[in-house]
C-alpha cells in the first residue's frame, strides 16, 4: 500500500512537472 | 499540498516510511529511464557533414540570385568593395550592394538587379563613355 502511494505521488509530480515544462517553454502552445 | 500532508496521510493509513520511499524511488528511476529513452529516440543520430551543408548553402544562394564574383579590393574602413562592373572598375559601398560571406566565397547582388531594386543608380551615359579607371553613379 505504501509502495503504491509512493509511486502514485511520484507519478503525479512527474506529470505535473512535465505539463509545467511543456506550457512554460511553449512546447504546447495554448490559444 | 505540503510534505506534512503526505506524512499525515501516511500515518492515517498506517503506511511504513521505507516502503513509501522505495515506491517513490522506483518511480523516479522509471521516469529517468523514460526520459533517457525519449531523448535517445528523438535525438537525430545522423549528422549532416559540413561539406554537405556548405554545398546546400551555395545552391540556395545561387537560387536566390546571388552571384559569386571576385572582389578586387575591400576598404574595410570606408565600407567600399571594388569590383568590375562592365568595362570599368567601380567602387560600390557595402550597404548598396549586398554581400554574403561565410561560405568560403564572397557573394554580391548582381549590379543589374541592384539597379532594378533601386539600391544604386545606373551610370549615366556621360560617365560611362570615356572613363577607364573610375566611374561615379
Backbone of each chain as nested JSON, in Angstrom:
{
  "chains": [
    {"id": "A", "residues": [
      {"number": 1, "name": "UNK", "atoms": {"N": [0.825, -1.209, 0.0], "CA": [0.0, 0.0, 0.0], "C": [0.86, 1.259, 0.0]}},
      {"number": 2, "name": "UNK", "atoms": {"N": [1.852, 1.312, 0.916], "CA": [2.744, 2.471, 0.992], "C": [3.592, 2.577, -0.264]}},
      {"number": 3, "name": "UNK", "atoms": {"N": [4.0, 1.418, -0.783], "CA": [4.787, 1.393, -2.021], "C": [4.009, 2.039, -3.156]}},
      {"number": 4, "name": "UNK", "atoms": {"N": [2.753, 1.638, -3.289], "CA": [1.904, 2.191, -4.357], "C": [1.67, 3.685, -4.156]}},
      {"number": 5, "name": "UNK", "atoms": {"N": [1.512, 4.083, -2.881], "CA": [1.299, 5.505, -2.596], "C": [2.516, 6.326, -3.002]}},
      {"number": 6, "name": "UNK", "atoms": {"N": [3.719, 5.776, -2.726], "CA": [4.943, 6.476, -3.121], "C": [5.05, 6.611, -4.619]}},
      {"number": 7, "name": "UNK", "atoms": {"N": [4.743, 5.522, -5.318], "CA": [4.771, 5.558, -6.785], "C": [3.759, 6.575, -7.317]}},
      {"number": 8, "name": "UNK", "atoms": {"N": [2.55, 6.543, -6.731], "CA": [1.484, 7.439, -7.191], "C": [1.877, 8.901, -7.005]}},
      {"number": 9, "name": "UNK", "atoms": {"N": [2.445, 9.219, -5.839], "CA": [2.848, 10.608, -5.583], "C": [3.904, 11.056, -6.587]}},
      {"number": 10, "name": "UNK", "atoms": {"N": [4.869, 10.18, -6.843], "CA": [5.932, 10.494, -7.791], "C": [5.375, 10.708, -9.191]}},
      {"number": 11, "name": "UNK", "atoms": {"N": [4.428, 9.857, -9.592], "CA": [3.822, 9.977, -10.918], "C": [3.088, 11.31, -11.046]}},
      {"number": 12, "name": "UNK", "atoms": {"N": [2.343, 11.664, -9.993], "CA": [1.6, 12.934, -10.008], "C": [2.566, 14.104, -10.181]}},
      {"number": 13, "name": "UNK", "atoms": {"N": [3.68, 14.083, -9.413], "CA": [4.66, 15.172, -9.505], "C": [5.306, 15.197, -10.889]}},
      {"number": 14, "name": "UNK", "atoms": {"N": [5.655, 14.021, -11.411], "CA": [6.305, 13.946, -12.724], "C": [5.4, 14.486, -13.823]}},
      {"number": 15, "name": "UNK", "atoms": {"N": [4.13, 14.092, -13.777], "CA": [3.181, 14.586, -14.788], "C": [3.02, 16.093, -14.665]}},
      {"number": 16, "name": "UNK", "atoms": {"N": [2.899, 16.559, -13.426], "CA": [2.751, 17.997, -13.2], "C": [3.939, 18.773, -13.719]}},
      {"number": 17, "name": "UNK", "atoms": {"N": [5.142, 18.297, -13.43], "CA": [6.357, 18.974, -13.902], "C": [6.45, 18.953, -15.428]}},
      {"number": 18, "name": "UNK", "atoms": {"N": [6.045, 17.818, -16.007], "CA": [6.087, 17.709, -17.47], "C": [5.149, 18.715, -18.128]}},
      {"number": 19, "name": "UNK", "atoms": {"N": [3.935, 18.794, -17.604], "CA": [2.948, 19.742, -18.134], "C": [3.444, 21.168, -17.937]}},
      {"number": 20, "name": "UNK", "atoms": {"N": [3.986, 21.433, -16.745], "CA": [4.51, 22.768, -16.453], "C": [5.623, 23.136, -17.438]}},
      {"number": 21, "name": "UNK", "atoms": {"N": [6.523, 22.184, -17.705], "CA": [7.616, 22.425, -18.655], "C": [7.057, 22.675, -20.058]}},
      {"number": 22, "name": "UNK", "atoms": {"N": [6.114, 21.818, -20.473], "CA": [5.551, 21.942, -21.816], "C": [4.859, 23.27, -22.042]}},
      {"number": 23, "name": "UNK", "atoms": {"N": [4.181, 23.755, -21.017], "CA": [3.432, 25.002, -21.16], "C": [4.344, 26.224, -21.064]}},
      {"number": 24, "name": "UNK", "atoms": {"N": [5.287, 26.213, -20.113], "CA": [6.124, 27.4, -19.921], "C": [7.158, 27.567, -21.024]}},
      {"number": 25, "name": "UNK", "atoms": {"N": [7.582, 26.472, -21.66], "CA": [8.571, 26.603, -22.729], "C": [7.926, 26.787, -24.094]}},
      {"number": 26, "name": "UNK", "atoms": {"N": [6.593, 26.751, -24.142], "CA": [5.909, 26.928, -25.413], "C": [5.885, 25.669, -26.259]}},
      {"number": 27, "name": "UNK", "atoms": {"N": [6.241, 24.534, -25.623], "CA": [6.209, 23.27, -26.359], "C": [4.776, 22.898, -26.701]}},
      {"number": 28, "name": "UNK", "atoms": {"N": [3.855, 23.213, -25.787], "CA": [2.421, 23.03, -26.044], "C": [1.764, 24.403, -25.981]}},
      {"number": 29, "name": "UNK", "atoms": {"N": [1.772, 25.127, -27.053], "CA": [1.198, 26.469, -27.009], "C": [-0.319, 26.438, -26.806]}},
      {"number": 30, "name": "UNK", "atoms": {"N": [-0.793, 27.32, -25.931], "CA": [-2.223, 27.427, -25.673], "C": [-2.779, 28.627, -26.424]}},
      {"number": 31, "name": "UNK", "atoms": {"N": [-3.895, 28.416, -27.091], "CA": [-4.53, 29.521, -27.817], "C": [-3.736, 29.861, -29.039]}}
    ]},
    {"id": "B", "residues": [
      {"number": 1, "name": "UNK", "atoms": {"N": [-0.416, 21.262, -1.369], "CA": [-0.064, 20.039, -0.623], "C": [1.394, 20.133, -0.174]}},
      {"number": 2, "name": "UNK", "atoms": {"N": [1.596, 19.975, 1.13], "CA": [2.962, 20.028, 1.652], "C": [3.401, 18.631, 2.079]}},
      {"number": 3, "name": "UNK", "atoms": {"N": [4.665, 18.533, 2.497], "CA": [5.18, 17.244, 2.963], "C": [4.456, 16.81, 4.233]}},
      {"number": 4, "name": "UNK", "atoms": {"N": [3.918, 17.798, 4.978], "CA": [3.153, 17.482, 6.191], "C": [1.879, 16.723, 5.82]}},
      {"number": 5, "name": "UNK", "atoms": {"N": [1.228, 17.127, 4.75], "CA": [0.026, 16.444, 4.289], "C": [0.338, 14.997, 3.928]}},
      {"number": 6, "name": "UNK", "atoms": {"N": [1.509, 14.804, 3.259], "CA": [1.911, 13.442, 2.873], "C": [2.118, 12.588, 4.118]}},
      {"number": 7, "name": "UNK", "atoms": {"N": [2.828, 13.143, 5.121], "CA": [3.075, 12.41, 6.363], "C": [1.797, 12.096, 7.112]}},
      {"number": 8, "name": "UNK", "atoms": {"N": [0.912, 13.083, 7.134], "CA": [-0.384, 12.891, 7.796], "C": [-1.188, 11.791, 7.132]}},
      {"number": 9, "name": "UNK", "atoms": {"N": [-1.173, 11.814, 5.783], "CA": [-1.891, 10.795, 5.005], "C": [-1.323, 9.409, 5.294]}},
      {"number": 10, "name": "UNK", "atoms": {"N": [0.033, 9.32, 5.352], "CA": [0.682, 8.028, 5.602], "C": [0.348, 7.497, 6.995]}},
      {"number": 11, "name": "UNK", "atoms": {"N": [0.389, 8.391, 7.99], "CA": [0.086, 7.957, 9.363], "C": [-1.361, 7.485, 9.466]}},
      {"number": 12, "name": "UNK", "atoms": {"N": [-2.236, 8.24, 8.813], "CA": [-3.667, 7.926, 8.88], "C": [-3.965, 6.544, 8.302]}},
      {"number": 13, "name": "UNK", "atoms": {"N": [-3.19, 6.193, 7.251], "CA": [-3.404, 4.889, 6.616], "C": [-2.377, 3.855, 7.061]}},
      {"number": 14, "name": "UNK", "atoms": {"N": [-1.627, 4.19, 8.141], "CA": [-0.629, 3.274, 8.721], "C": [0.342, 2.732, 7.665]}},
      {"number": 15, "name": "UNK", "atoms": {"N": [0.922, 3.646, 6.942], "CA": [1.896, 3.238, 5.92], "C": [3.306, 3.342, 6.489]}},
      {"number": 16, "name": "UNK", "atoms": {"N": [4.185, 2.42, 6.055], "CA": [5.574, 2.466, 6.52], "C": [6.382, 3.392, 5.624]}},
      {"number": 17, "name": "UNK", "atoms": {"N": [7.271, 4.163, 6.27], "CA": [8.047, 5.137, 5.518], "C": [9.0, 4.484, 4.504]}},
      {"number": 18, "name": "UNK", "atoms": {"N": [9.728, 3.401, 4.914], "CA": [10.637, 2.774, 3.938], "C": [9.932, 2.287, 2.681]}},
      {"number": 19, "name": "UNK", "atoms": {"N": [8.754, 1.712, 2.842], "CA": [8.026, 1.236, 1.66], "C": [7.651, 2.398, 0.753]}},
      {"number": 20, "name": "UNK", "atoms": {"N": [7.209, 3.506, 1.375], "CA": [6.818, 4.683, 0.602], "C": [8.009, 5.232, -0.182]}},
      {"number": 21, "name": "UNK", "atoms": {"N": [9.15, 5.323, 0.514], "CA": [10.367, 5.839, -0.134], "C": [10.804, 4.9, -1.256]}},
      {"number": 22, "name": "UNK", "atoms": {"N": [10.682, 3.583, -1.01], "CA": [11.043, 2.608, -2.046], "C": [10.171, 2.803, -3.284]}},
      {"number": 23, "name": "UNK", "atoms": {"N": [8.888, 2.973, -3.073], "CA": [7.962, 3.194, -4.188], "C": [8.317, 4.449, -4.956]}},
      {"number": 24, "name": "UNK", "atoms": {"N": [8.608, 5.523, -4.211], "CA": [8.967, 6.781, -4.858], "C": [10.255, 6.611, -5.663]}},
      {"number": 25, "name": "UNK", "atoms": {"N": [11.217, 5.868, -5.084], "CA": [12.491, 5.65, -5.78], "C": [12.289, 4.858, -7.061]}},
      {"number": 26, "name": "UNK", "atoms": {"N": [11.458, 3.818, -6.979], "CA": [11.151, 3.019, -8.183], "C": [10.584, 3.927, -9.268]}},
      {"number": 27, "name": "UNK", "atoms": {"N": [9.657, 4.786, -8.867], "CA": [9.01, 5.68, -9.835], "C": [10.012, 6.654, -10.424]}},
      {"number": 28, "name": "UNK", "atoms": {"N": [10.88, 7.222, -9.575], "CA": [11.876, 8.184, -10.061], "C": [12.789, 7.515, -11.087]}},
      {"number": 29, "name": "UNK", "atoms": {"N": [13.229, 6.291, -10.78], "CA": [14.086, 5.564, -11.727], "C": [13.347, 5.306, -13.035]}},
      {"number": 30, "name": "UNK", "atoms": {"N": [12.064, 4.95, -12.923], "CA": [11.269, 4.688, -14.127], "C": [11.144, 5.956, -14.968]}},
      {"number": 31, "name": "UNK", "atoms": {"N": [10.903, 7.092, -14.311], "CA": [10.764, 8.366, -15.037], "C": [12.075, 8.732, -15.724]}},
      {"number": 32, "name": "UNK", "atoms": {"N": [13.199, 8.524, -15.005], "CA": [14.501, 8.825, -15.599], "C": [14.762, 7.931, -16.816]}},
      {"number": 33, "name": "UNK", "atoms": {"N": [14.415, 6.645, -16.702], "CA": [14.601, 5.724, -17.828], "C": [13.735, 6.147, -19.008]}},
      {"number": 34, "name": "UNK", "atoms": {"N": [12.502, 6.576, -18.708], "CA": [11.586, 7.033, -19.762], "C": [12.162, 8.268, -20.457]}},
      {"number": 35, "name": "UNK", "atoms": {"N": [12.679, 9.198, -19.659], "CA": [13.276, 10.408, -20.219], "C": [14.459, 10.094, -21.104]}},
      {"number": 36, "name": "UNK", "atoms": {"N": [15.328, 9.173, -20.643], "CA": [16.506, 8.798, -21.422], "C": [16.1, 8.135, -22.735]}},
      {"number": 37, "name": "UNK", "atoms": {"N": [15.084, 7.263, -22.657], "CA": [14.613, 6.57, -23.861], "C": [14.014, 7.568, -24.85]}},
      {"number": 38, "name": "UNK", "atoms": {"N": [13.22, 8.513, -24.344], "CA": [12.611, 9.526, -25.205], "C": [13.678, 10.387, -25.858]}},
      {"number": 39, "name": "UNK", "atoms": {"N": [14.669, 10.786, -25.057], "CA": [15.753, 11.612, -25.584], "C": [16.53, 10.881, -26.674]}},
      {"number": 40, "name": "UNK", "atoms": {"N": [16.802, 9.59, -26.437], "CA": [17.547, 8.805, -27.428], "C": [16.748, 8.626, -28.706]}},
      {"number": 41, "name": "UNK", "atoms": {"N": [15.423, 8.539, -28.57], "CA": [14.58, 8.309, -29.742], "C": [14.409, 9.577, -30.573]}},
      {"number": 42, "name": "UNK", "atoms": {"N": [14.417, 10.749, -29.925], "CA": [14.141, 11.987, -30.648], "C": [15.4, 12.68, -31.13]}},
      {"number": 43, "name": "UNK", "atoms": {"N": [16.57, 12.367, -30.545], "CA": [17.809, 13.0, -30.977], "C": [18.274, 12.362, -32.281]}},
      {"number": 44, "name": "UNK", "atoms": {"N": [18.472, 13.153, -33.323], "CA": [18.918, 12.586, -34.597], "C": [20.311, 11.991, -34.456]}},
      {"number": 45, "name": "UNK", "atoms": {"N": [20.484, 10.794, -34.995], "CA": [21.771, 10.102, -34.869], "C": [22.694, 10.428, -36.029]}},
      {"number": 46, "name": "UNK", "atoms": {"N": [22.1, 10.7, -37.194], "CA": [22.925, 11.016, -38.355], "C": [23.133, 12.52, -38.429]}},
      {"number": 47, "name": "UNK", "atoms": {"N": [24.374, 12.936, -38.531], "CA": [24.677, 14.349, -38.634], "C": [25.108, 14.663, -40.061]}},
      {"number": 48, "name": "UNK", "atoms": {"N": [24.618, 15.815, -40.556], "CA": [24.986, 16.229, -41.909], "C": [26.415, 16.756, -41.896]}},
      {"number": 49, "name": "UNK", "atoms": {"N": [27.195, 16.331, -42.853], "CA": [28.599, 16.736, -42.9], "C": [28.697, 18.219, -43.27]}},
      {"number": 50, "name": "UNK", "atoms": {"N": [29.727, 18.916, -42.771], "CA": [29.901, 20.333, -43.097], "C": [29.968, 20.587, -44.595]}},
      {"number": 51, "name": "UNK", "atoms": {"N": [30.559, 19.641, -45.339], "CA": [30.666, 19.82, -46.792], "C": [29.279, 19.842, -47.438]}},
      {"number": 52, "name": "UNK", "atoms": {"N": [28.388, 18.964, -46.956], "CA": [27.024, 18.925, -47.489], "C": [26.282, 20.215, -47.164]}},
      {"number": 53, "name": "UNK", "atoms": {"N": [26.455, 20.706, -45.937], "CA": [25.806, 21.956, -45.534], "C": [26.276, 23.106, -46.415]}},
      {"number": 54, "name": "UNK", "atoms": {"N": [27.592, 23.148, -46.668], "CA": [28.156, 24.209, -47.488], "C": [27.613, 24.128, -48.923]}},
      {"number": 55, "name": "UNK", "atoms": {"N": [27.553, 22.905, -49.49], "CA": [27.014, 22.731, -50.836], "C": [25.583, 23.249, -50.917]}},
      {"number": 56, "name": "UNK", "atoms": {"N": [24.795, 22.927, -49.907], "CA": [23.393, 23.346, -49.879], "C": [23.295, 24.871, -49.794]}},
      {"number": 57, "name": "UNK", "atoms": {"N": [24.181, 25.471, -48.966], "CA": [24.176, 26.93, -48.833], "C": [24.48, 27.594, -50.162]}},
      {"number": 58, "name": "UNK", "atoms": {"N": [25.479, 27.051, -50.882], "CA": [25.853, 27.623, -52.173], "C": [24.7, 27.486, -53.17]}},
      {"number": 59, "name": "UNK", "atoms": {"N": [24.017, 26.338, -53.147], "CA": [22.859, 26.13, -54.034], "C": [21.77, 27.148, -53.738]}},
      {"number": 60, "name": "UNK", "atoms": {"N": [21.496, 27.373, -52.424], "CA": [20.447, 28.308, -52.031], "C": [20.783, 29.727, -52.472]}},
      {"number": 61, "name": "UNK", "atoms": {"N": [22.06, 30.125, -52.287], "CA": [22.469, 31.469, -52.67], "C": [22.288, 31.682, -54.162]}},
      {"number": 62, "name": "UNK", "atoms": {"N": [22.677, 30.694, -54.963], "CA": [22.54, 30.8, -56.414], "C": [21.07, 30.872, -56.804]}},
      {"number": 63, "name": "UNK", "atoms": {"N": [20.235, 30.085, -56.127], "CA": [18.807, 30.085, -56.422], "C": [18.185, 31.435, -56.1]}},
      {"number": 64, "name": "UNK", "atoms": {"N": [18.702, 32.127, -55.073], "CA": [18.167, 33.43, -54.702], "C": [18.603, 34.517, -55.668]}},
      {"number": 65, "name": "UNK", "atoms": {"N": [19.634, 34.243, -56.46], "CA": [20.099, 35.233, -57.414], "C": [21.423, 35.854, -57.038]}},
      {"number": 66, "name": "UNK", "atoms": {"N": [22.049, 35.322, -55.965], "CA": [23.364, 35.856, -55.588], "C": [24.397, 35.392, -56.602]}},
      {"number": 67, "name": "UNK", "atoms": {"N": [25.372, 36.228, -56.824], "CA": [26.372, 35.934, -57.824], "C": [27.733, 35.817, -57.155]}},
      {"number": 68, "name": "UNK", "atoms": {"N": [28.459, 34.774, -57.509], "CA": [29.793, 34.618, -56.951], "C": [30.769, 35.366, -57.84]}},
      {"number": 69, "name": "UNK", "atoms": {"N": [31.405, 36.362, -57.291], "CA": [32.328, 37.18, -58.065], "C": [33.598, 37.425, -57.276]}},
      {"number": 70, "name": "UNK", "atoms": {"N": [34.63, 37.679, -58.011], "CA": [35.889, 38.035, -57.364], "C": [35.85, 39.505, -56.988]}},
      {"number": 71, "name": "UNK", "atoms": {"N": [36.045, 39.782, -55.697], "CA": [36.134, 41.164, -55.227], "C": [37.594, 41.577, -55.298]}},
      {"number": 72, "name": "UNK", "atoms": {"N": [37.875, 42.677, -55.985], "CA": [39.261, 43.09, -56.192], "C": [39.863, 43.747, -54.965]}},
      {"number": 73, "name": "UNK", "atoms": {"N": [39.087, 44.582, -54.298], "CA": [39.638, 45.301, -53.158], "C": [38.51, 45.578, -52.172]}},
      {"number": 74, "name": "UNK", "atoms": {"N": [38.822, 45.443, -50.908], "CA": [37.842, 45.775, -49.878], "C": [38.441, 46.823, -48.959]}},
      {"number": 75, "name": "UNK", "atoms": {"N": [37.768, 47.952, -48.873], "CA": [38.166, 49.015, -47.955], "C": [37.276, 48.882, -46.723]}},
      {"number": 76, "name": "UNK", "atoms": {"N": [37.816, 48.181, -45.716], "CA": [37.003, 47.895, -44.538], "C": [36.595, 49.176, -43.826]}},
      {"number": 77, "name": "UNK", "atoms": {"N": [37.554, 50.14, -43.758], "CA": [37.311, 51.368, -43.008], "C": [36.16, 52.179, -43.608]}},
      {"number": 78, "name": "UNK", "atoms": {"N": [36.159, 52.285, -44.943], "CA": [35.144, 53.111, -45.603], "C": [33.993, 52.283, -46.177]}},
      {"number": 79, "name": "UNK", "atoms": {"N": [33.992, 50.99, -45.914], "CA": [32.922, 50.1, -46.38], "C": [32.766, 50.158, -47.897]}},
      {"number": 80, "name": "UNK", "atoms": {"N": [33.889, 50.021, -48.574], "CA": [33.867, 50.042, -50.029], "C": [34.382, 48.715, -50.567]}},
      {"number": 81, "name": "UNK", "atoms": {"N": [33.633, 48.151, -51.501], "CA": [34.103, 46.956, -52.184], "C": [34.29, 47.316, -53.647]}},
      {"number": 82, "name": "UNK", "atoms": {"N": [35.468, 47.041, -54.151], "CA": [35.757, 47.394, -55.537], "C": [35.746, 46.143, -56.392]}},
      {"number": 83, "name": "UNK", "atoms": {"N": [34.937, 46.159, -57.424], "CA": [34.923, 45.036, -58.347], "C": [34.531, 45.535, -59.725]}},
      {"number": 84, "name": "UNK", "atoms": {"N": [34.64, 44.663, -60.673], "CA": [34.456, 45.075, -62.061], "C": [32.975, 45.121, -62.424]}},
      {"number": 85, "name": "UNK", "atoms": {"N": [32.548, 46.279, -62.917], "CA": [31.199, 46.396, -63.457], "C": [31.355, 46.812, -64.897]}},
      {"number": 86, "name": "UNK", "atoms": {"N": [30.983, 45.922, -65.797], "CA": [31.164, 46.203, -67.204], "C": [32.654, 46.367, -67.49]}},
      {"number": 87, "name": "UNK", "atoms": {"N": [33.021, 47.377, -68.305], "CA": [34.44, 47.55, -68.625], "C": [35.181, 48.346, -67.554]}},
      {"number": 88, "name": "UNK", "atoms": {"N": [34.454, 48.874, -66.527], "CA": [35.095, 49.75, -65.544], "C": [35.149, 49.086, -64.176]}},
      {"number": 89, "name": "UNK", "atoms": {"N": [36.127, 49.474, -63.406], "CA": [36.231, 49.018, -62.031], "C": [35.64, 50.099, -61.143]}},
      {"number": 90, "name": "UNK", "atoms": {"N": [34.508, 49.806, -60.528], "CA": [33.772, 50.839, -59.816], "C": [33.683, 50.533, -58.33]}},
      {"number": 91, "name": "UNK", "atoms": {"N": [33.938, 51.532, -57.499], "CA": [33.76, 51.331, -56.054], "C": [32.28, 51.332, -55.681]}},
      {"number": 92, "name": "UNK", "atoms": {"N": [31.843, 50.272, -55.057], "CA": [30.44, 50.158, -54.634], "C": [30.412, 49.978, -53.116]}},
      {"number": 93, "name": "UNK", "atoms": {"N": [29.604, 50.764, -52.453], "CA": [29.569, 50.665, -50.988], "C": [28.772, 49.443, -50.551]}},
      {"number": 94, "name": "UNK", "atoms": {"N": [29.128, 48.887, -49.417], "CA": [28.519, 47.666, -48.931], "C": [27.009, 47.765, -48.724]}},
      {"number": 95, "name": "UNK", "atoms": {"N": [26.5, 48.879, -48.156], "CA": [25.052, 48.944, -47.951], "C": [24.275, 48.941, -49.262]}},
      {"number": 96, "name": "UNK", "atoms": {"N": [24.934, 49.354, -50.338], "CA": [24.228, 49.443, -51.606], "C": [24.211, 48.111, -52.333]}},
      {"number": 97, "name": "UNK", "atoms": {"N": [25.348, 47.475, -52.399], "CA": [25.401, 46.148, -52.998], "C": [25.621, 45.161, -51.862]}},
      {"number": 98, "name": "UNK", "atoms": {"N": [24.648, 44.325, -51.668], "CA": [24.711, 43.414, -50.535], "C": [25.721, 42.3, -50.784]}},
      {"number": 99, "name": "UNK", "atoms": {"N": [26.372, 41.893, -49.726], "CA": [27.339, 40.807, -49.846], "C": [26.998, 39.727, -48.831]}},
      {"number": 100, "name": "UNK", "atoms": {"N": [27.397, 38.547, -49.156], "CA": [27.229, 37.423, -48.24], "C": [28.533, 36.667, -48.169]}},
      {"number": 101, "name": "UNK", "atoms": {"N": [28.964, 36.429, -46.947], "CA": [30.188, 35.649, -46.791], "C": [29.901, 34.507, -45.818]}},
      {"number": 102, "name": "UNK", "atoms": {"N": [30.924, 33.804, -45.442], "CA": [30.737, 32.7, -44.523], "C": [30.608, 31.381, -45.235]}},
      {"number": 103, "name": "UNK", "atoms": {"N": [30.661, 31.41, -46.554], "CA": [30.557, 30.185, -47.332], "C": [31.906, 29.849, -47.961]}},
      {"number": 104, "name": "UNK", "atoms": {"N": [32.901, 30.64, -47.656], "CA": [34.196, 30.458, -48.293], "C": [34.346, 31.35, -49.501]}},
      {"number": 105, "name": "UNK", "atoms": {"N": [33.227, 31.87, -49.972], "CA": [33.248, 32.806, -51.085], "C": [32.567, 34.098, -50.637]}},
      {"number": 106, "name": "UNK", "atoms": {"N": [32.728, 35.127, -51.448], "CA": [32.021, 36.37, -51.198], "C": [31.013, 36.549, -52.326]}},
      {"number": 107, "name": "UNK", "atoms": {"N": [29.759, 36.647, -51.936], "CA": [28.706, 36.795, -52.933], "C": [28.233, 38.231, -52.962]}},
      {"number": 108, "name": "UNK", "atoms": {"N": [27.892, 38.715, -54.109], "CA": [27.335, 40.054, -54.195], "C": [26.093, 40.01, -55.064]}},
      {"number": 109, "name": "UNK", "atoms": {"N": [25.206, 40.935, -54.766], "CA": [23.973, 41.028, -55.529], "C": [24.296, 41.596, -56.902]}},
      {"number": 110, "name": "UNK", "atoms": {"N": [23.872, 40.976, -57.976], "CA": [24.262, 41.44, -59.314], "C": [23.93, 42.917, -59.535]}},
      {"number": 111, "name": "UNK", "atoms": {"N": [24.808, 43.613, -60.211], "CA": [24.654, 45.054, -60.402], "C": [23.332, 45.381, -61.089]}},
      {"number": 112, "name": "UNK", "atoms": {"N": [22.999, 44.636, -62.146], "CA": [21.767, 44.924, -62.874], "C": [20.546, 44.791, -61.961]}},
      {"number": 113, "name": "UNK", "atoms": {"N": [20.562, 43.81, -61.12], "CA": [19.433, 43.598, -60.213], "C": [19.396, 44.667, -59.136]}},
      {"number": 114, "name": "UNK", "atoms": {"N": [20.57, 45.144, -58.72], "CA": [20.613, 46.211, -57.731], "C": [19.986, 47.475, -58.286]}},
      {"number": 115, "name": "UNK", "atoms": {"N": [20.224, 47.742, -59.569], "CA": [19.62, 48.901, -60.214], "C": [18.106, 48.736, -60.249]}},
      {"number": 116, "name": "UNK", "atoms": {"N": [17.663, 47.534, -60.608], "CA": [16.221, 47.278, -60.655], "C": [15.584, 47.404, -59.276]}},
      {"number": 117, "name": "UNK", "atoms": {"N": [16.322, 47.008, -58.23], "CA": [15.807, 47.102, -56.873], "C": [15.828, 48.531, -56.345]}},
      {"number": 118, "name": "UNK", "atoms": {"N": [16.468, 49.441, -57.095], "CA": [16.569, 50.828, -56.647], "C": [17.656, 51.022, -55.603]}},
      {"number": 119, "name": "UNK", "atoms": {"N": [18.567, 50.058, -55.483], "CA": [19.612, 50.151, -54.473], "C": [20.73, 51.092, -54.91]}},
      {"number": 120, "name": "UNK", "atoms": {"N": [21.035, 51.079, -56.2], "CA": [22.056, 52.001, -56.718], "C": [21.544, 52.608, -58.023]}},
      {"number": 121, "name": "UNK", "atoms": {"N": [22.085, 53.765, -58.355], "CA": [21.668, 54.441, -59.574], "C": [22.447, 53.883, -60.758]}},
      {"number": 122, "name": "UNK", "atoms": {"N": [21.812, 53.817, -61.904], "CA": [22.563, 53.397, -63.091], "C": [23.564, 54.483, -63.486]}},
      {"number": 123, "name": "UNK", "atoms": {"N": [24.624, 54.062, -64.099], "CA": [25.62, 55.032, -64.524], "C": [25.052, 55.849, -65.667]}},
      {"number": 124, "name": "UNK", "atoms": {"N": [25.17, 57.166, -65.573], "CA": [24.735, 57.989, -66.709], "C": [25.681, 57.763, -67.892]}},
      {"number": 125, "name": "UNK", "atoms": {"N": [25.159, 57.863, -69.112], "CA": [25.989, 57.59, -70.297], "C": [27.242, 58.441, -70.337]}},
      {"number": 126, "name": "UNK", "atoms": {"N": [27.153, 59.694, -69.836], "CA": [28.323, 60.581, -69.892], "C": [29.442, 60.044, -69.003]}},
      {"number": 127, "name": "UNK", "atoms": {"N": [29.083, 59.398, -67.92], "CA": [30.098, 58.856, -67.021], "C": [30.701, 57.578, -67.582]}},
      {"number": 128, "name": "UNK", "atoms": {"N": [29.86, 56.868, -68.357], "CA": [30.332, 55.58, -68.877], "C": [31.3, 55.778, -70.039]}},
      {"number": 129, "name": "UNK", "atoms": {"N": [30.942, 56.714, -70.91], "CA": [31.792, 56.888, -72.094], "C": [33.06, 57.641, -71.734]}},
      {"number": 130, "name": "UNK", "atoms": {"N": [34.145, 57.085, -72.093], "CA": [35.417, 57.77, -71.93], "C": [36.069, 57.549, -70.587]}},
      {"number": 131, "name": "UNK", "atoms": {"N": [35.405, 56.895, -69.656], "CA": [36.018, 56.644, -68.359], "C": [36.695, 55.282, -68.363]}},
      {"number": 132, "name": "UNK", "atoms": {"N": [37.903, 55.23, -67.896], "CA": [38.63, 53.981, -67.926], "C": [38.932, 53.46, -66.519]}},
      {"number": 133, "name": "UNK", "atoms": {"N": [39.22, 54.347, -65.607], "CA": [39.685, 53.889, -64.307], "C": [38.68, 54.141, -63.187]}},
      {"number": 134, "name": "UNK", "atoms": {"N": [37.81, 55.096, -63.355], "CA": [36.844, 55.352, -62.284], "C": [35.502, 55.71, -62.892]}},
      {"number": 135, "name": "UNK", "atoms": {"N": [34.468, 55.513, -62.126], "CA": [33.132, 55.883, -62.586], "C": [32.294, 56.252, -61.377]}},
      {"number": 136, "name": "UNK", "atoms": {"N": [31.471, 57.244, -61.523], "CA": [30.629, 57.716, -60.428], "C": [29.163, 57.541, -60.801]}},
      {"number": 137, "name": "UNK", "atoms": {"N": [28.399, 56.986, -59.911], "CA": [26.974, 56.83, -60.203], "C": [26.278, 58.201, -60.303]}}
    ]}
  ]
}
